[in-house]
Amino acid sequence: MMMSSSDVAITDRDVKVQQVLAFAREIGPIGMLASEEDQKKLESMSQELVEYSDSNPSQIPLRGMHDLVYSASQGSSSGRLGTTPFYGAVQQEFLDDNVTFINFVKLGPLEASLRATRSIKNDSTNLVKFHQTTIKAFGQTLLEKEIKGGGFWKYLFMGKIVDKDGTEKFVRIMETPSLFVLEQNL
């Protein structure tokens, strides 16, 4: 007998990750606009997920499109345009396993992207190297520039969960050192 998505068992791990996702959504994608108390609560909830993470998260292949749920970053990687109250939707698209990805920020007809690569530092950390930034309006390239720099992703949690509606999601919670929460609908 085939199981439907509503027949998939939801584990304690799934419930704990769902709670983090729900609170991150409540705060909103731009964490620096949340109260310090809410930011610390989300960080604490996220730290509690370390024991539930898949092993060796830095080595897990990433594919497809991942949506930003929350970012405590002060920079534009949260989707916020400078100090304005405006922010766009942020996504990461992985072009090949464990290597190239593009961060996109979309706000109406504007799109800013950052092409980067990731490599393995250790079992729980990826090194990230930036390569190129592009800005487009109405699909036309306004700026394309090679860049340098980078950082790291230290995973607190990475793994597949079943949401309360029975759908599967792939969730990543990491420090860069700012806290980031991303999800991918499977």
N, C-alpha and C positions, 0 to 999 in steps of 0.2 A: 504494500500500500504506500502510495506517495504521500509525503508530508507537505502541507501547505506552509507558507511563512508564518501563519498564525499558530501552527502546531509546534514551532521551534521553541525549545525550552529556554527560558530566560534565567541566567545564572546570577549569583550574588555579584560577580564581577560586572555583568551587564548593568545591573541596577546601580552600582556605585558609579560607573562611567556615565550612565544616563543622568544621574544627579549632578555630576560635574558639568555635563553639556547643558542641562537645564539652567543651572545657576549662571554659567557663562553667557547663555542667551539672555537671561534676565538682566545681567550687567550691560550687555551690548558689546559689539566688536571692538570698540575703542576703550580699552581698559583704563587708560589714564584719566578718563572722564568719570570713572566710578569712584566711590568713596575709598579711602585708604583701608577702611574696615572690610569692605567687600573684596577689594583686591587681595588682601591678606587671607581672607576666608577661602577664596578660590585657589590661591597658592597652596594653602594647607590641605584642601580637599584633593588637589592634584597630587601632592606629595604622598597622600595615602594610597594612591593607585600604583605606586612603584612595584609593589609585591605582586600585582595582578598583570603586569605587562608581559607580553610575549618575550622570550629570551632573545638576547643578542639583537635588540631592535635596530641598531645601526646597520645591520647586515640584511635586513628585510627589504626585498625589492619593492619599490613604489611605482605605481602605474596610474595613468589617467589623471582626472581632475579632482582636486581636493579643495574644499571650501573652508575659509577662515571663519571660525565661530567667535574667537576672542584673541586679542593681542594686547599685552601690557606695554608694548613698544612705544617709545616716545617719537619714533620716526614714522616715515610714510608707509612702512610695511604693514601698518595697521589699517591703511586705507584712508587715513585722514589727510586732507589737503592743507598742509601748514597748520596755522592756528585757527582756521575757519571752522564753523560747525558742520561743514560738508565732508562726507566721506563716501567712498565707493566700495563696491563689493570686491573682495580680495579672493583670488583663487591661485592655486599652484597647479601647473600641469607638468607631469613627468613624461618626458619624451622617450626615455630609455631607462631600463632598470638601473637604479643606484647611481646614475651619473647626471645627466642634463635635465634641468627643470626651468620653468619660467614662472615667475611671480607676476600676476596681473592685477592691476587696480583699474576698475571700470566705473566711471561716473558719467552717465549719459553718453554723449558721443566721444568723450575723452577716454583714452586708455594709456596707461603707463605700464611698461613691462621691464623686468629685470631677468636676463638670462644668466644662469649660474650652474655650477656643478657641485656635487657632493661626493666625498670620499670617506672611507672608514678611518676613524682615529682609534677607536676601541669598541668594545661590544655595545656600549650605550651612547656613543657620541660620533656624530658625523662632522667633518670639516666642510665648510661651504666656501666656495670661491666665486666671486662675482666677475662677470665677463663683459656684459653689454646692457645698456639701458636704451629703451626706445619709447618715444612719446608719439601718439597718434591722435588725430581728431577726424571724425567722420571717415575713418579708415585710411586716411592719408598720413604718411610718416612726416612728422614735423622735426624730429630730432632722433638721431641714432648715434650713440657714442660708446666707445670702448671705455670700460671702467676697471678699476682695481679695487681690491678690498675683499673682505669676507668675514667669516665668523664661525660659529659652531652651533650644532643642535644637540643638546643633551636631553635624551628621551627620559621622561618620567613614566609615560605609558605609551604603548603602541600595541594595537591588536584589533581584531574583529569582534564586534558585539552584536547582539540582537536588541533592537529598540523595542519599546513597549508595544508598538503596533506590529511587531513581528518582522520588520525589515532589518536587513543586515547592513552594518556600517563599519567602516574601517576608521579608527580614531587614533590621532597622534596628539600627545600632549608633551611639550618640550620647553626647555629653557634655552634662551639664545644670547644673553642671560635673561631677557624678558620672557614671561610666560606666553606661550602660544597654544591654542586649542584649534585643531583642524579635524574635519571629518570628510569622509567620502562615502556617498551612498553606493551600495553594491547591487 
